[in-house]
């Protein structure tokens, strides 16, 4: 049974005399230690067979286990020596041993003293279990917990931990960094600008190789610089660098620019050519109140500013950035609340919501008129936000935030539903134009949403016109064309907003189902500057006429501008010359007056 146990399991028995010299050794033990047979191990002290430190069996242990421990001896070996010397039982003491065949092994050693009839110790017996596999698995798990497996860099956990440790150590600093003194801790956050397109065009396998290439370049740049730090991949296409040495602001920026520069060289694996660009945000420790989480947050804010400013840029955090981000978060929070309140009011108009701290959203309507006879032809729906403390908030402030956060989809649907409901109440055949953002146009639910709103409100489709921008169309031309054709099949009209301000292409004017070219206000206000704006305006109108499209000019404020538009053949106009955007009730009264005038 003992033989079967020792040959078929990962454990075997051992026995020794009262001085710790082996009297029994298993074949497995002899084989692992490189002995020809168990007999070669008999008489050898147990501890002499174990490896101490990196130099093999300790010379100090060749004289027996009672000698003093070597300074290089691991703690487990010292503990085992004490147990043997004190003649006390021990269990599961893990020691590292040297094997000529397998190099490093880990054994779990257990033993109890053996006594004779009168109670004197005459020896030892015990069990050794090979736990090498468990240690290797534990090491692998430890590595997974600290290393990014794709790039070999440190991972988010390591960066977070090192940042917290560095900040904790600096919290005891007496001298704080000032404007002219270097900061002892800098954090860099880097995000690739075009990684999604790489995955979309070349596949995720190439994307993974690109991340490995980026890690290699960043590490190479760091190795070539006089600075050292922790380079980590936080996940996805985001990397971080923690520099734990004093850097002046000029040095921080120079290192950031060097990191971006090392990425700009095209990556050319096999027959591919991939342009690599990134944005980078940097934050620096400024004092004991500067926590690790705050440092990470500030670097992230600086990264966001670099992205917003055009990408492939560096931004160093400053106080103004923090204030802008705080304002942005407040807008996001309050806009979400205001939108939820508006949606509830629309769903239950008999129970209007009370004034809330977030303010109220509403839809205002700017009249559109026929140039030839001044007849009212319709309205453009414009969302407005009135805040109880800050008053009217410009759409230029909250619409971009809504687009970035995805709130614009729900906001746009609410505006569409409210505008169609109000237009039904006006009666007649006046049109209602509603703006559609690029995010909405990219949504596969847009066509279904428009069909549902028309069915629910009862608005005739010919009275609805959706306005899209050139940039929204060009973001994904093929998908935009398909979606616009589906919208036209519902019977509604489509207008191209801000025409002439984007990357205008005559090709898409021919292939897209557009009814209306909406001339941007910049061309109208530029009429007073000279003949160039007049020529551009005339060309746009003629282009629309040639393609069978209606032209509508916005921002008309003077009679002279109206006369010029009439002379060039523009069909419709809107602007302060006729009226500013008004409430739904005022719009209804305007429709009523216009109807009476035509009777």
N, C-alpha and C positions, 0 to 999 in steps of 0.2 A: 504493500500500500504506500509506503514511504517513497519507494522508487517511482511508482506511478505518479504520485503527487509532484515529485521533483522534476520529472521529465515532461509532464503534460500541462503544467501550469506556469504562471509567471512568478512563482515563489518556490523557495527551497529552504531546507533546514541547515543549521550549522551547530557546532558544539565546540567548546573550548575548555581548557583546564582553568584552575582558579586564577592563573596569571594572564588569561586571555589568549593563550596560544591555541590554535585550532587543533581539535582532535577528530573532527569530522567536517568534511566539505563535500558539497554536492558536485556532480559532474558539470552542471550548468554554471556553477560559480567558478570552477576551474577553467572552463572554456571561455567565459567572459573575461577572465583576468589573464588569458594567454598562457595558462599552465598546461603541460602535456596531459596531466592527470590530477585527480584530487589529491593523490599522495604527495605531490610537490607542495601543496599548501599546508600540510600537516606540520605542526610545530611553529608555524609563522604567526606572530601576533595579528589579531584581527585588524587592529587599527593601522598596521604597517601596510596592509593591502589597499587601504583607501587613499585616494588622491587628495592632497592638501594644496590648495591654490593652483597655480599654473605650472609648478615645477615637478609634478609627479609626487610619489610618496615622500613624505617629509623625512629629512635626515634626522630630525630630532626624535622621530618615532622609531628609528631603527634600534634604539636601546630599550624599547619596551614602552607600554602605555602609561607607565608611571612618570615618565619624563615630562618636563614642562612643555606646554603647547607652543607650537611655532607661532610667531607673530602673524604669519600669513594664513594660519589655519582658520577655515570658516567656522562660524558659531556652532553649526550642527555637529562638527567634529569635536569641538571642545566639549559640548554637552555630552556626547557619547563617551568621551574619555572620562569625564567626571562620573558618569553612571558606572562604568567598569571599575574605576578606582574606588568608588564608594560601595561597590557590590550591591547596587540597588537595581530593581527591574526597570526596564525602559521599553517604550512601545512607539513604533512609527517614527523613529528618528531618521530623517532624510539626509543622505550624504551623497556627495558627488565622487565618483570613482573613475579611474582611468582604465580603459579597455583597449588593448592594441588592435582589436578587430573592429570595434565600434566607436573608438575614441572616447567620448564622454557619455557616462551612464549616470543615472540617478537610482539609488537603492533606498528602500525604506527598511530599516533594520529594527528588529524587536528581539528582546532577550530577557531571560530570568535566571537568577543564580540557582545552582543545584547544590543541595546540602546532603550530608551523610546522615547516619542514624542518630548521631549526637548533636546535629545542628551545625556542623562546620561546613563552610563552603568548599566544595571540591571541584566546581567547574561552572560552566554556562551552557545553556542551550537556547536556541531561538530560531527565528525565521527571517529570511531576507526576501523582499518582494521588489521586482523590477518595476519602477514607476517612471521610466524614461519617456514612454509614450505620453503619459499624463503631463509631464513637464513640457514636452514639445508642443502639445496641444495648448497648454497654458501660455507658453511663450508666443504661439501663433495668435491666440486670442488677445494677448497683451499688445502685440504688434498691430493687430487690427484696430485696437482701441486707440492707437496713437498715430498710425500712419495711414495716409490716403493710399489705398491699394492701387489706384490707377497711375498716379504720378510719382509715388514714393516720397512725397513731401509730408510734412506734418499735417494733421487734420484739424478740424475746427476745435475739437476738445483740447488738443495740445495748445493751440493759439490762445484759447480762452483762459486756460490754466496759467500759461506763462504770463499773459497780460495781467491777470489778477495777482500773481506773485510779484511781478515787477512793480505794480501800483502799490501793493501793500508795503514793499520795501521802501519805496519813495515817499510814502506817507510820513515817514519819520524824518525826512529831510528838513534841515533848518533853513537853508537858502533856497528860495523859490526862483524858478526861471523868469526873467523879465524880457522886455522887448529886445534888449541887446545881449542877453545871455542865452546860451543854448539850452534847449529842453532835453532832459536825460532820457526821454522815452517818446518814440514816434511810431505811429501806426498807419500803415498804407493799406488801402483796399482797392483792388483792381478788378475790373469786370470787362470781359471781351464785348466789343460792340456788335460784332457780326456773327456770333456763334450760331444762332438759330438758323441763319441762312446757310451756313456750312452744313449743319445737320440735314436741312431740307434738301439741299442740292447734291450732296455727296454721300449722305448716310451717316448713321451714328458711329460706325466703325472708324471712318475718317475723322469724325468729330472727336472721338476718344484719342486718336493719334495726335490731333492738333493740340489737345489739352496737355498731352505728354511733351510735345514740342515747346509749348508755352512755358511749362514748368522747367524744362531744360534751359531755355533762353533766360528766364528770370534768374535761375540759380547761377548761370554763367555770368550774368551781369553783376550779381551780388558778389560772386567770387572775385571778379575783376575790380571791385570797388574797395576802398579802405574801410568800408563798414561791414559789420557782421550782424546777423539777426536770425529770427525764426521765420522761414518762408513756409507758408501753409496753403493748402487748397481747402476752401471753406465748403465747396460743393458746387455742382454745375460748372459754370465758367467763371467763378469768382475766386480770386486768390487774395492772400493777405501777407504782409511783411511787418514784423515787429522788430524795431531797432532799439536795443537797450544800451545806447551810448549817446553822449551829448551831441546834438546837432543844432546848428543855427538854422534859421528859416531858409537862408539861401542854400545851405547844404541839403536840407530836406527836399526843397524844390528841385535841385540839381539831380538828386538820386531818383526822384519821381520821373523827371524828364528822360533820364537814362534808361529807366525801366520801359517806358513807352517806346523809346527809340529802338531798343533791341527787339521789339516785337514787329516793327513796321516792315522789315524785310520780308518779302513774299515767301511763303512756305511752299516748296515745290517737291512734294513726294511723287515719285514715278512721273506720270505725265500730267499731273495736276498743278495748278497754280492758285494758291489760296492767299488772299490778302488778309493780314492780321492787324486788327486795330483794337485799342482798349481805352477805357476811361479810368482815371485814378483819383481817389480822394485821400487826403492826408490830414491826420489830427495829431496834436502833440500834448503831452501831459503838462499841466500848468500849476498844479498845487495839490495839497492833501484832499481837497474836496473833489478832486477829479478821479472818479471811480473807473474801474475797468469797463463797466457797461456804458458809462458816459463817453469814454474814449472811443469805443466801438461805434456808438451812436453818432458821434461827431464825424468820424471818418466816413460813415455811411451817408451822412448828410452832404459832406463834401463830394462824395462819389455821385450822388444824385445831381448836384449842381453841375458837375462836369458833364454828365449825360445831357442835362437840360440845355447846356450852353452849346451843344453841337457835337459832343463826343470826340474821342481821340485827344482829350485834354486832361490837364491836371488842375485840381482845385484844392487849395489849402483851407481848412476850416477857419472861419472867423465868426465873431458874434452876430453879424448881420445874417449869416447863413442860418444860424440857429433860430433867429427871430422869424425869418421867412418860412422855415420849416414848421415852426410852431403855429404860425398863421395858416399854413397849408393844412395841417392836421385839424385845426379848428374848423376850417371851411369844409373839409371832408366830413367831419362829425355832424356839423350843423346842417349841411346840405342834405345828408342822409335823413336826418330827422325831419327837415322841412319837406322833403320829397314824400316820406311816409305819411306825413300829415295831409299833404295834397292828395295823395292816392286815396286815403280814407274819405276825404271830403268828396272826391269825384264818385266814389262808390256809393256814398250815402249823402247826397246833397241836402236831404232834409235834416241832417244833423251836422251842421257846419262846426268845424273844430274851433276851439277858442284860441286866442293869441298865445303863441308858445315862445319860449326863449330863443328858439332857432329861427323865428321869423316865418314868413309865409311866401310860397311860390305862387305865381299867377301867370296867365298868358295874356299879353297885350297884342294889339293888332294894328299894323300900319297900313293905311289905305293905299291901294294901287289904282291909277287912273289911266284912261285912254288919252293919248297925246292929242289926237285930232279934235275931240269934242269935250275933253275933261270928264267924261262919264266914269263913274266908279265901277271898276271891273273886279275888284277882289281885295284881299288883305294878305299880308304876311304875318304869320304867327311868331311872336317873339317871347321867350320865357323871361320873366322878371322875378327878382328875389328882394323882398323888403325885410330887412333885419330890424328888430326892435331897438337895438342900441346903435348899430352902425348905419342905419338907413338903407337906401337902395344900393345893392352890391352889383357892380358891373358884371355883365355876362363874360367879359374878357377875363375876369378873375375866377369865376367858378366853373365855366364851361370846360376850360383845359383840364382842371382838376377832375371834373366828372369824366372826361375822356380817359385820363390816366388811370383812374380807379375802376372804370367799368360802370360807374353810376349813370353814365350818359345813355346807356341802353334803356334803363327803367325811366330815366328822365325824359328821353325822347318819346317813349311810348305814352307817357302821361301827357306830354304836350300834344301829341297827335290825337289822342282820345279827347282831350279837353277842347282842342280847336275844332274837331269835327262835330262835337256835340254843340258847341256854340254856333257854328256855321249853319247847322240844321235849324236852329232857332231863328236865324235871320231870314230864312226862306229865300226865294228867288234863285238866280243862277250865278251869283257872285262866287268867284273862286277863293279857295283858302290855300295858301302856300305854307308848307311846313318844312323846316330844315332837317336834314338827315346827316348825322356825323359819319365819318369814315368807319368808326367802330360799329355803328348800326348797319351800314351798308355791307360790312363784312360778315354780319350775323346771318346765318341761314334761316333764322326765324323771322326776318323782316317781312318777307312777302306774306307769310301766314298772319303776322300781327296786323298788317295793313288790311288784309281781307276781313279779319275779325272785327276791327274797328269800324270799317264801312258797314258791315252787317249789323253790328250792335247799334250804331248811331243812326243808320238809315240815310247817311249822306250819299247822294248820287256820285259815283266815281269820277265823272267828268268835272266835278267841282273841286277835286283835290289835286294838288300839284306838290310833289316832293322835290326839294332843292338839294342837290349834292354839289360838293366842291370838286375842282379839278384834282387836287391832291388825293382826295378819297377815291376817285376813279382810278388814278394811276397807281395806287398802292398795289392793286391786283387787277389789272385790266380785264383779263379773261373772266374772272369771277364776277367783277362789277358788271360786265356786259350781260352775262347770263341773268344776274339778279335784276338788272334794270329791264330786261326784256320780259321777265316774269311779272314785274310791277306794271309794265305797260299793258300786259294782257288782262290786268284787272280793270282797265279802262281809265286809269288815272294819268295825269300828265307828269313829265319830268323836266326839271329846270337845272341848268348848270350855273351855280352861284359863283360870284367873284370872277367871272370870266376875264382872262387876260392877265391875272396876277400870278397864276401858277405856270407850270410847264405846258403851255398850250400846244396842242397838236391837232392839225387839221384832219389827220387820219381818224382820230377817235370821234370827232364831230360827225364824220360821215358814217361811222359804223355803230355809234351808240344811239339808242332811241330817245333823243332829246327833243323836247318841244320848245323850250325857252332858253335863250342866252341872256343871263342877267349881268349887265355891265357894271363892273365894280365902281364904287363911288370915287375912287382915286382918279379915274379918267374924267369924271364930271367936274370935280373940284379943280382939275388941272386945265380946264378949258380957258381960264383967265390967264394962264401962264404963256400962251402962245399958240402957234398953229400946229405944233407937233401933236398935242393931245387931241386937237380937233381932227387931225388926219387919222389918228388911231381910232377915234370914236366912229368916224365915218366908215372906216374899213370894217369894224366889227359889225356895224349895222348892215352893211352891204353883204357881209359874209352870212349873217343870219338870214337875210332875204334870199340869197342864192340857195341856201340849204332848206328853205321853207320853214324857218324857225322864227318864232316871235322874239323880239328884243325888248328887254325891260331894263331901264336905267334906274339905279338907286342913288340916294343922296342928292336929289335935285332940290336946290334951296333958293334959286333965283329965277326970275322970268327970263333972263338972258340965256341961262342954261336950258330952259324949256324950249325957247325959240330955236336954239341950235339943234337940239334933239329932234324937234319937229322938222327942221330943214333937212336933216339927214335921213329922216324916215323911220326913226325909232317909234315903236308902237305904243309902249306903256312906260309909265314912270311912277316912282314913289319918292317921298322925301318931305322935308319940313315945309317946302313951298305949299304943300297940300295939307299935311297934318303929321304930327308926331305919332308914335305908337300910342294906342288908347285902350281903355278897358273894354271888356266884352260888351258891357251895357252901352258904352258910348259908340262902339262899332255897330251895335244893333240899331241905335237911333240914327246913325249916319246912313245905314242901308235903307231905313224907313223913309228918311228925307229924300234920298236919291230916287226911290221908287215913286214917291209923290210927284217929284219934278218931271218924271218921264210919262206920267199919266195925262 
